[in-house]
């Protein structure tokens, strides 16, 4: 049996940048009338500001923590951004005759499961404290896996570890195949 999951990047720094930029520019997103092309333009402007403005970068990172901790305003705008994105994705998927009968599983899906994953990894003796962050060192890379950032937020590593745990322990899958792009390299 094959279970298809589309692991959407719907959580993290890119959304902190978007949310902060939308607040700063007093821009509203309407899931019915905002086109993905507009979101792409907003994202490019937000990314440019993020790369050039340390205050904006700090506020964007703080916005991610607000989003991940369930702050109402951040979640409300985030849901609008997701709706616009999914609408555009579904048009492409339809043209390519791709479906996901098991649904989408964006990074946000794992948010409530991450603390248990970090706890399990800690109990296994894999987690070390590093300057306020929780990391795992491996022989596969010089860079450690960050299972929790020093600001309390979670990143790709914690989401990826949790998605593996979900698939193996909750879905009882025994063989996982990941297909990734280089979109953020």
Helices and strands as residue ranges (DSSP letters): H 13-24, H 36-52, H 54-68, H 72-95, G 107-110, H 111-123, E 128-130, E 133-138, E 141-148, H 156-165, I 166-170
